[in-house]
Amino acid sequence: MTVISRYNLRLIAVPALMSALVIVFFLTGGAVRTQMRAVMELIPADQIRMWDITRISAFTTPMLSGYVIPITFLLGIMMAFSRLARNSELTAMKAAGIPLKRLVMPVVLLGVLLSGASFFIQNTAQPFAHRHLVSLISRELPLRVTIDLLPAGVMHTFGDWRVYIGSRDGNGVLHDIMVLQPDGEGGANAFYAATARLVRENGQPMLEMRQGYLVPADPTRHFTFDILRKPVPPLVADKSWSSKDGMTLGELLALEDELEQLFAETQALPVAGDLRSVRIHIKNRIAFPLMCLAVALIAAPVGARTRRAGRSYAFGAGLVILCGYFVLRKVAEPPFLASLSLTVLMGQLPNLVLGAAGLFLLSRVDRI
């Protein structure tokens, strides 16, 4: 690699990394807030540790790579060429007889490498991170909750019980508690108590209720009690729900094949909707990594030919390219159930348009 190529790539790397840090911070922050709202509906806030928030942030970041890598690469390209123009380095290179293609081609090759890296991240790191995020939110965190930590004023499902707590005092005593316990025959026994607390008996957690009464499944009978202890049912972790974001491309293709066969047999509209959704996920899994190459092809010759040097121009030109890409992406999304090959081909429309425009500009980059 020549000195000029290394110099140009260093100019791209610094603003690209800075942009990546800023964009990841804001996108991850928004995603973490969304996840935390879901978590706090399941468990009390005081049961959430800083390490849990850190893990949620870490597991969320790979799922944003499809947007972050190409966008920050584009901004890095535009800022690098803007700096070269601002310092009259582009003019000096032209005067020295150095073709601008020598500046542009390493950027395009870097776009190829980043496309490969982006595909690897989306196909390997993203499913791994998504599965661990789902396991953390739906399995690990809910299992920490004990019955005496449930928020007051809301009906909760705890094991096979339904529990309502009126209030809780500073000593952890529960007041105005109601417990609905299935009787195994389709009915439920209702326990009402003035106070209750969680105790342990031979290592088994027990709910000790005081000054209450029991209404069995037969509502014509009820029993009062001074003290009643009931074994607290164990919490069973939810099965980690399956999601297309947690699948590799191979798993998505296998699922698409199964749904295609099922739709051919049933012609059911819900199956058609699922099949279309899977095909769109496959399209995005292939199209987004190639966005790095597409923006390199269009941004490098545009930046090399620029005669303006301001940062505002660089951001403006980058924003125009991004808007054009996402408008084409929206237009190219099939509104109907199309074949897999057609869906994938339509998903490549933004990359093909930007790439074709970039190749045209690349062929004219050294013209006066």
The 8 nearest C-alpha neighbors of each residue, nearest first, counted from 0:
[[1, 4, 5, 2, 3, 105, 6, 101],
 [2, 0, 4, 3, 5, 6, 101, 105],
 [1, 3, 5, 4, 6, 0, 7, 8],
 [4, 2, 6, 1, 5, 7, 102, 101],
 [5, 3, 7, 1, 6, 2, 8, 102],
 [6, 4, 8, 2, 7, 3, 9, 1],
 [5, 7, 3, 9, 4, 8, 2, 10],
 [6, 8, 10, 4, 9, 5, 3, 11],
 [7, 9, 11, 5, 10, 6, 12, 4],
 [10, 8, 12, 6, 11, 7, 5, 13],
 [9, 11, 79, 7, 8, 12, 13, 6],
 [12, 10, 75, 8, 79, 76, 9, 13],
 [13, 11, 9, 15, 10, 14, 16, 8],
 [12, 14, 16, 15, 11, 10, 17, 9],
 [15, 13, 75, 17, 16, 12, 18, 11],
 [16, 14, 75, 71, 18, 12, 72, 13],
 [17, 15, 19, 13, 18, 14, 12, 20],
 [16, 18, 14, 20, 19, 15, 13, 21],
 [19, 17, 15, 21, 16, 20, 71, 14],
 [18, 20, 16, 22, 17, 21, 71, 23],
 [19, 21, 17, 23, 18, 22, 24, 16],
 [20, 22, 24, 18, 19, 23, 17, 25],
 [21, 23, 19, 25, 24, 20, 26, 18],
 [24, 22, 26, 20, 27, 25, 21, 19],
 [25, 23, 21, 27, 22, 26, 28, 20],
 [24, 26, 28, 22, 27, 23, 29, 21],
 [27, 25, 23, 29, 28, 24, 22, 30],
 [26, 28, 30, 24, 29, 25, 23, 31],
 [29, 27, 25, 31, 26, 30, 24, 32],
 [30, 28, 32, 26, 27, 31, 25, 33],
 [29, 31, 27, 33, 32, 28, 26, 34],
 [30, 32, 34, 28, 33, 29, 27, 35],
 [33, 31, 35, 29, 30, 34, 28, 36],
 [32, 34, 30, 36, 31, 35, 29, 37],
 [33, 35, 31, 37, 36, 32, 38, 30],
 [36, 34, 38, 32, 37, 33, 31, 39],
 [37, 35, 39, 33, 34, 38, 32, 40],
 [36, 38, 34, 35, 40, 39, 33, 41],
 [39, 37, 35, 41, 40, 36, 34, 42],
 [40, 38, 42, 41, 36, 37, 43, 44],
 [39, 41, 38, 37, 42, 36, 43, 35],
 [42, 40, 39, 38, 141, 37, 43, 140],
 [41, 43, 39, 40, 141, 38, 144, 44],
 [44, 42, 45, 46, 39, 150, 149, 148],
 [43, 45, 46, 47, 39, 42, 38, 48],
 [46, 44, 47, 43, 48, 42, 148, 39],
 [45, 47, 44, 43, 48, 42, 143, 144],
 [48, 46, 44, 45, 51, 49, 43, 52],
 [49, 47, 51, 50, 46, 52, 45, 44],
 [48, 50, 52, 51, 53, 47, 54, 55],
 [49, 51, 53, 48, 52, 54, 47, 55],
 [52, 50, 54, 48, 49, 53, 55, 47],
 [53, 51, 55, 49, 54, 50, 56, 48],
 [54, 52, 50, 56, 51, 55, 57, 49],
 [55, 53, 57, 51, 56, 52, 58, 50],
 [54, 56, 52, 58, 53, 57, 59, 51],
 [57, 55, 53, 59, 54, 58, 31, 52],
 [56, 58, 54, 59, 55, 60, 53, 61],
 [57, 59, 128, 55, 56, 60, 132, 54],
 [58, 60, 56, 57, 62, 61, 55, 27],
 [59, 61, 62, 63, 57, 58, 27, 56],
 [62, 60, 125, 64, 63, 59, 124, 58],
 [61, 63, 125, 60, 59, 64, 121, 65],
 [64, 62, 61, 60, 65, 66, 67, 59],
 [65, 63, 67, 61, 66, 62, 68, 117],
 [66, 64, 63, 287, 67, 68, 288, 117],
 [67, 65, 64, 63, 68, 69, 70, 287],
 [66, 68, 64, 70, 69, 71, 65, 63],
 [67, 69, 71, 70, 64, 66, 72, 65],
 [70, 68, 291, 72, 71, 67, 73, 290],
 [71, 69, 73, 67, 72, 68, 66, 74],
 [70, 72, 15, 74, 73, 19, 68, 18],
 [73, 71, 69, 75, 70, 15, 74, 68],
 [74, 72, 70, 76, 71, 75, 294, 69],
 [73, 75, 71, 77, 76, 72, 78, 317],
 [74, 76, 15, 11, 14, 72, 78, 73],
 [77, 75, 73, 79, 11, 74, 78, 72],
 [76, 78, 313, 74, 80, 79, 75, 302],
 [77, 79, 81, 75, 76, 80, 313, 74],
 [80, 78, 10, 11, 76, 82, 81, 77],
 [79, 81, 83, 302, 82, 77, 78, 303],
 [82, 80, 308, 78, 84, 79, 83, 77],
 [81, 83, 85, 79, 80, 84, 86, 78],
 [84, 82, 80, 88, 86, 81, 85, 89],
 [83, 85, 87, 81, 308, 82, 86, 89],
 [84, 86, 308, 82, 87, 83, 81, 309],
 [85, 87, 83, 88, 84, 82, 89, 308],
 [88, 86, 84, 90, 89, 85, 83, 91],
 [89, 87, 91, 83, 86, 90, 84, 92],
 [88, 90, 92, 91, 87, 84, 83, 93],
 [91, 89, 93, 87, 88, 92, 94, 84],
 [90, 92, 88, 94, 89, 93, 95, 87],
 [93, 91, 95, 89, 97, 94, 90, 88],
 [92, 94, 96, 90, 95, 91, 97, 89],
 [93, 95, 91, 92, 96, 90, 97, 89],
 [96, 94, 92, 93, 97, 91, 90, 98],
 [95, 97, 93, 94, 98, 92, 91, 99],
 [96, 98, 92, 93, 95, 99, 101, 94],
 [99, 97, 100, 101, 96, 365, 93, 92],
 [98, 100, 101, 102, 365, 103, 97, 364],
 [99, 101, 103, 102, 98, 104, 364, 365],
 [100, 102, 99, 103, 104, 98, 105, 4],
 [103, 101, 99, 100, 104, 4, 105, 7],
 [102, 104, 100, 106, 299, 101, 105, 99],
 [103, 105, 107, 106, 100, 101, 102, 108],
 [106, 104, 108, 107, 103, 109, 4, 102],
 [107, 105, 109, 104, 103, 108, 110, 295],
 [106, 108, 110, 104, 295, 109, 105, 296],
 [109, 107, 105, 111, 110, 106, 104, 112],
 [108, 110, 106, 112, 111, 107, 105, 113],
 [109, 111, 292, 107, 113, 291, 108, 112],
 [112, 110, 108, 114, 109, 292, 113, 115],
 [113, 111, 109, 115, 114, 110, 116, 108],
 [114, 112, 116, 110, 115, 111, 117, 109],
 [115, 113, 288, 117, 111, 289, 291, 112],
 [114, 116, 118, 112, 113, 117, 119, 111],
 [115, 117, 113, 119, 118, 114, 120, 112],
 [116, 118, 114, 288, 120, 119, 115, 113],
 [119, 117, 288, 121, 115, 116, 120, 122],
 [118, 120, 116, 122, 117, 121, 123, 115],
 [121, 119, 124, 117, 123, 118, 122, 125],
 [122, 120, 125, 118, 119, 123, 124, 117],
 [121, 123, 247, 119, 120, 118, 248, 125],
 [124, 122, 120, 125, 119, 121, 126, 127],
 [123, 125, 120, 127, 126, 128, 121, 61],
 [124, 126, 121, 61, 128, 62, 127, 123],
 [127, 125, 245, 129, 246, 128, 124, 123],
 [128, 126, 124, 130, 125, 129, 123, 131],
 [129, 127, 58, 125, 131, 126, 130, 124],
 [128, 130, 132, 126, 245, 131, 127, 125],
 [131, 129, 133, 127, 132, 128, 245, 126],
 [130, 132, 134, 128, 133, 129, 135, 127],
 [133, 131, 129, 135, 134, 130, 58, 128],
 [132, 134, 130, 136, 135, 131, 137, 239],
 [135, 133, 131, 138, 137, 132, 136, 239],
 [134, 136, 139, 132, 133, 138, 137, 140],
 [137, 135, 133, 134, 140, 138, 132, 38],
 [136, 138, 134, 133, 135, 237, 139, 239],
 [139, 137, 236, 134, 135, 141, 237, 136],
 [138, 140, 135, 142, 141, 134, 136, 137],
 [139, 141, 142, 143, 136, 138, 135, 137],
 [142, 140, 143, 144, 139, 138, 42, 41],
 [143, 141, 140, 139, 144, 138, 234, 236],
 [144, 142, 141, 140, 145, 139, 46, 42],
 [143, 145, 142, 141, 148, 42, 146, 149],
 [146, 144, 147, 148, 143, 149, 142, 197],
 [145, 147, 148, 149, 144, 157, 197, 231],
 [146, 148, 145, 149, 197, 196, 171, 173],
 [149, 147, 146, 145, 150, 144, 43, 42],
 [148, 150, 146, 147, 151, 43, 145, 42],
 [151, 149, 148, 43, 152, 153, 164, 42],
 [152, 150, 164, 166, 165, 153, 149, 167],
 [151, 153, 165, 164, 150, 163, 166, 154],
 [154, 152, 151, 163, 155, 150, 164, 165],
 [153, 155, 163, 162, 161, 152, 156, 164],
 [156, 154, 162, 161, 157, 153, 163, 149],
 [155, 157, 161, 160, 162, 158, 159, 154],
 [158, 156, 160, 159, 161, 155, 234, 162],
 [157, 159, 234, 232, 160, 233, 156, 235],
 [158, 160, 157, 232, 161, 180, 156, 181],
 [161, 159, 180, 157, 158, 179, 156, 162],
 [160, 162, 156, 179, 155, 178, 157, 154],
 [163, 161, 178, 155, 154, 177, 160, 156],
 [162, 164, 154, 177, 176, 153, 155, 178],
 [165, 163, 176, 151, 166, 152, 175, 174],
 [164, 166, 175, 152, 151, 174, 176, 163],
 [167, 165, 174, 151, 164, 173, 168, 175],
 [166, 168, 173, 172, 174, 171, 169, 151],
 [169, 167, 170, 171, 172, 173, 166, 174],
 [168, 170, 171, 167, 172, 173, 166, 174],
 [171, 169, 168, 172, 167, 173, 196, 147],
 [170, 172, 169, 168, 167, 173, 196, 147],
 [173, 171, 196, 170, 168, 167, 195, 174],
 [174, 172, 167, 195, 194, 196, 166, 171],
 [173, 175, 194, 166, 193, 176, 165, 167],
 [176, 174, 193, 165, 192, 194, 164, 177],
 [175, 177, 164, 192, 174, 163, 191, 165],
 [176, 178, 191, 163, 190, 162, 192, 164],
 [177, 179, 162, 190, 161, 189, 180, 163],
 [180, 178, 189, 161, 160, 188, 187, 190],
 [179, 181, 160, 188, 187, 178, 182, 189],
 [182, 180, 187, 183, 186, 188, 179, 185],
 [181, 183, 187, 184, 186, 188, 180, 185],
 [184, 182, 181, 185, 186, 187, 180, 188],
 [185, 183, 182, 186, 181, 187, 216, 188],
 [184, 186, 183, 182, 187, 181, 216, 188],
 [187, 185, 216, 182, 184, 181, 183, 188],
 [188, 186, 181, 182, 216, 180, 179, 189],
 [187, 189, 215, 180, 216, 179, 214, 181],
 [188, 190, 179, 214, 178, 213, 215, 187],
 [189, 191, 213, 178, 177, 212, 214, 179],
 [192, 190, 177, 211, 212, 176, 213, 189],
 [193, 191, 211, 194, 176, 210, 209, 208],
 [192, 194, 175, 174, 210, 211, 209, 176],
 [195, 193, 174, 173, 209, 192, 208, 175],
 [196, 194, 208, 173, 207, 172, 209, 174],
 [195, 197, 172, 207, 206, 173, 198, 208],
 [196, 198, 206, 205, 207, 147, 204, 199],
 [199, 197, 205, 204, 206, 196, 207, 200],
 [200, 198, 204, 203, 202, 205, 201, 197],
 [199, 201, 203, 202, 204, 205, 198, 230],
 [202, 200, 203, 199, 204, 205, 198, 230],
 [201, 203, 200, 199, 204, 205, 198, 230],
 [202, 204, 200, 199, 201, 205, 230, 231],
 [205, 203, 199, 231, 198, 230, 200, 202],
 [206, 204, 230, 198, 231, 229, 199, 197],
 [205, 207, 197, 229, 228, 196, 231, 208],
 [206, 208, 228, 195, 196, 227, 205, 197],
 [207, 209, 195, 227, 226, 192, 194, 228],
 [210, 208, 226, 225, 194, 211, 192, 195],
 [211, 209, 225, 193, 192, 224, 226, 208],
 [212, 210, 192, 191, 224, 209, 223, 193],
 [211, 213, 223, 222, 191, 224, 190, 192],
 [212, 214, 190, 222, 221, 189, 223, 215],
 [213, 215, 221, 189, 188, 218, 190, 220],
 [216, 214, 188, 217, 213, 189, 218, 221],
 [215, 217, 187, 188, 186, 218, 214, 182],
 [216, 218, 215, 219, 220, 214, 221, 188],
 [219, 217, 220, 216, 215, 214, 221, 188],
 [220, 218, 217, 221, 214, 215, 216, 222],
 [221, 219, 218, 217, 214, 215, 222, 216],
 [220, 222, 214, 213, 215, 212, 223, 219],
 [223, 221, 213, 212, 214, 224, 220, 215],
 [222, 224, 212, 211, 213, 221, 225, 210],
 [225, 223, 211, 212, 226, 210, 227, 222],
 [224, 226, 210, 209, 211, 227, 223, 208],
 [227, 225, 209, 208, 224, 210, 228, 207],
 [228, 226, 208, 207, 209, 224, 229, 225],
 [227, 229, 207, 206, 205, 208, 230, 226],
 [228, 230, 206, 205, 231, 227, 207, 208],
 [231, 229, 205, 204, 232, 206, 228, 203],
 [230, 232, 205, 204, 206, 229, 233, 146],
 [233, 231, 158, 230, 234, 159, 160, 157],
 [234, 232, 158, 235, 231, 157, 159, 230],
 [233, 235, 158, 236, 142, 232, 157, 141],
 [234, 236, 233, 237, 158, 142, 138, 238],
 [237, 235, 138, 238, 234, 142, 137, 141],
 [238, 236, 138, 137, 239, 235, 240, 134],
 [237, 239, 240, 236, 138, 137, 134, 241],
 [240, 238, 134, 133, 237, 241, 137, 138],
 [241, 239, 238, 242, 133, 237, 137, 134],
 [240, 242, 239, 243, 245, 130, 246, 244],
 [241, 243, 244, 245, 240, 246, 129, 130],
 [242, 244, 246, 245, 241, 251, 280, 277],
 [245, 243, 242, 246, 126, 129, 125, 62],
 [244, 246, 126, 129, 243, 242, 130, 125],
 [247, 245, 243, 126, 244, 250, 251, 248],
 [246, 248, 122, 250, 249, 251, 126, 123],
 [247, 249, 251, 250, 252, 122, 246, 281],
 [248, 250, 252, 247, 251, 253, 246, 254],
 [251, 249, 253, 247, 252, 248, 246, 254],
 [252, 250, 248, 254, 253, 249, 255, 246],
 [251, 253, 255, 249, 250, 254, 248, 256],
 [252, 254, 250, 256, 255, 251, 249, 257],
 [255, 253, 251, 257, 256, 252, 250, 258],
 [256, 254, 252, 258, 253, 257, 259, 251],
 [255, 257, 259, 253, 254, 258, 252, 260],
 [258, 256, 254, 260, 259, 255, 261, 253],
 [259, 257, 261, 255, 260, 256, 274, 262],
 [258, 260, 256, 262, 261, 257, 255, 263],
 [259, 261, 263, 257, 258, 262, 256, 264],
 [262, 260, 258, 264, 263, 259, 265, 257],
 [261, 263, 266, 259, 265, 264, 260, 270],
 [262, 264, 260, 261, 266, 265, 259, 258],
 [265, 263, 261, 262, 266, 260, 267, 259],
 [264, 266, 262, 267, 263, 261, 270, 260],
 [267, 265, 262, 263, 264, 268, 271, 270],
 [268, 266, 265, 270, 269, 262, 271, 264],
 [267, 269, 271, 270, 272, 266, 262, 273],
 [270, 268, 272, 271, 267, 273, 274, 266],
 [269, 271, 273, 268, 272, 267, 262, 274],
 [270, 272, 268, 274, 269, 273, 275, 267],
 [273, 271, 269, 275, 270, 274, 276, 268],
 [274, 272, 276, 270, 271, 275, 277, 269],
 [273, 275, 271, 277, 276, 272, 258, 270],
 [276, 274, 278, 272, 336, 273, 277, 271],
 [275, 277, 273, 279, 274, 278, 272, 280],
 [278, 276, 280, 274, 279, 275, 255, 273],
 [277, 279, 281, 275, 280, 276, 339, 282],
 [278, 280, 282, 276, 281, 277, 283, 275],
 [281, 279, 277, 283, 278, 282, 284, 276],
 [282, 280, 278, 284, 279, 283, 277, 285],
 [281, 283, 343, 279, 280, 285, 284, 346],
 [284, 282, 286, 280, 285, 281, 287, 279],
 [283, 285, 281, 282, 286, 280, 287, 121],
 [286, 284, 283, 282, 287, 288, 281, 289],
 [287, 285, 283, 289, 347, 288, 284, 282],
 [286, 288, 290, 289, 283, 65, 285, 284],
 [289, 287, 114, 117, 118, 290, 286, 291],
 [290, 288, 114, 291, 292, 286, 287, 293],
 [289, 291, 293, 287, 288, 292, 350, 294],
 [292, 290, 69, 110, 289, 114, 294, 293],
 [291, 293, 110, 295, 111, 289, 290, 294],
 [292, 294, 290, 354, 296, 350, 295, 291],
 [293, 295, 297, 296, 291, 298, 292, 290],
 [296, 294, 292, 107, 298, 293, 110, 297],
 [295, 297, 357, 293, 294, 354, 107, 298],
 [296, 298, 357, 294, 295, 299, 353, 300],
 [297, 299, 301, 295, 294, 300, 302, 296],
 [298, 300, 302, 301, 103, 295, 297, 296],
 [301, 299, 303, 302, 361, 298, 360, 364],
 [302, 300, 298, 304, 299, 303, 305, 297],
 [301, 303, 80, 299, 305, 300, 304, 77],
 [302, 304, 300, 301, 305, 299, 80, 99],
 [305, 303, 301, 302, 300, 364, 306, 365],
 [306, 304, 302, 307, 303, 301, 84, 81],
 [305, 307, 304, 84, 308, 303, 81, 85],
 [308, 306, 305, 309, 84, 312, 81, 85],
 [307, 309, 85, 81, 84, 82, 306, 310],
 [310, 308, 311, 312, 307, 81, 313, 85],
 [309, 311, 313, 312, 314, 308, 78, 81],
 [310, 312, 314, 309, 313, 315, 316, 308],
 [311, 313, 315, 309, 310, 314, 316, 307],
 [312, 314, 310, 77, 316, 315, 311, 78],
 [315, 313, 317, 311, 312, 316, 318, 310],
 [314, 316, 312, 318, 317, 313, 311, 319],
 [317, 315, 319, 313, 318, 314, 312, 320],
 [316, 318, 314, 320, 315, 319, 313, 74],
 [317, 319, 315, 321, 316, 320, 314, 322],
 [320, 318, 316, 322, 317, 321, 323, 315],
 [319, 321, 323, 317, 318, 322, 324, 316],
 [322, 320, 318, 324, 323, 319, 317, 325],
 [323, 321, 319, 325, 324, 320, 326, 318],
 [324, 322, 320, 326, 321, 325, 319, 327],
 [323, 325, 321, 327, 322, 349, 326, 328],
 [324, 326, 328, 322, 327, 323, 329, 321],
 [325, 327, 329, 323, 328, 324, 322, 330],
 [328, 326, 330, 324, 349, 325, 329, 331],
 [327, 329, 325, 331, 326, 330, 349, 324],
 [330, 328, 326, 327, 331, 332, 325, 324],
 [329, 331, 327, 328, 332, 326, 333, 325],
 [330, 332, 328, 345, 329, 327, 346, 333],
 [333, 331, 329, 330, 334, 328, 346, 345],
 [332, 334, 335, 331, 342, 337, 336, 345],
 [335, 333, 332, 336, 337, 331, 275, 330],
 [336, 334, 333, 337, 275, 332, 272, 271],
 [335, 337, 275, 338, 271, 334, 333, 274],
 [338, 336, 335, 342, 341, 339, 333, 275],
 [337, 339, 341, 340, 342, 336, 278, 343],
 [338, 340, 342, 341, 278, 343, 337, 282],
 [339, 341, 343, 342, 338, 344, 337, 345],
 [342, 340, 344, 338, 343, 339, 345, 337],
 [341, 343, 339, 345, 344, 340, 337, 338],
 [344, 342, 282, 346, 340, 341, 345, 339],
 [345, 343, 341, 347, 346, 342, 340, 348],
 [346, 344, 342, 331, 348, 347, 343, 341],
 [345, 347, 343, 344, 348, 282, 286, 331],
 [346, 348, 344, 350, 345, 349, 286, 351],
 [347, 349, 351, 345, 350, 346, 352, 331],
 [350, 348, 352, 327, 324, 351, 347, 328],
 [351, 349, 293, 347, 353, 348, 352, 354],
 [350, 352, 354, 348, 349, 353, 355, 347],
 [351, 353, 355, 349, 354, 350, 348, 356],
 [354, 352, 356, 350, 355, 351, 293, 297],
 [353, 355, 293, 357, 351, 352, 356, 296],
 [356, 354, 358, 352, 357, 353, 351, 359],
 [357, 355, 353, 359, 354, 358, 352, 360],
 [356, 358, 297, 296, 354, 360, 355, 359],
 [359, 357, 361, 355, 360, 356, 354, 362],
 [358, 360, 356, 362, 357, 361, 355, 363],
 [361, 359, 357, 363, 362, 358, 364, 300],
 [362, 360, 358, 364, 363, 359, 300, 357],
 [361, 363, 359, 360, 364, 358, 365, 357],
 [364, 362, 360, 361, 366, 365, 359, 300],
 [363, 365, 361, 366, 362, 360, 300, 304],
 [366, 364, 363, 99, 98, 367, 100, 362],
 [367, 365, 363, 364, 362, 304, 99, 98],
 [366, 365, 364, 363, 304, 93, 99, 98]]
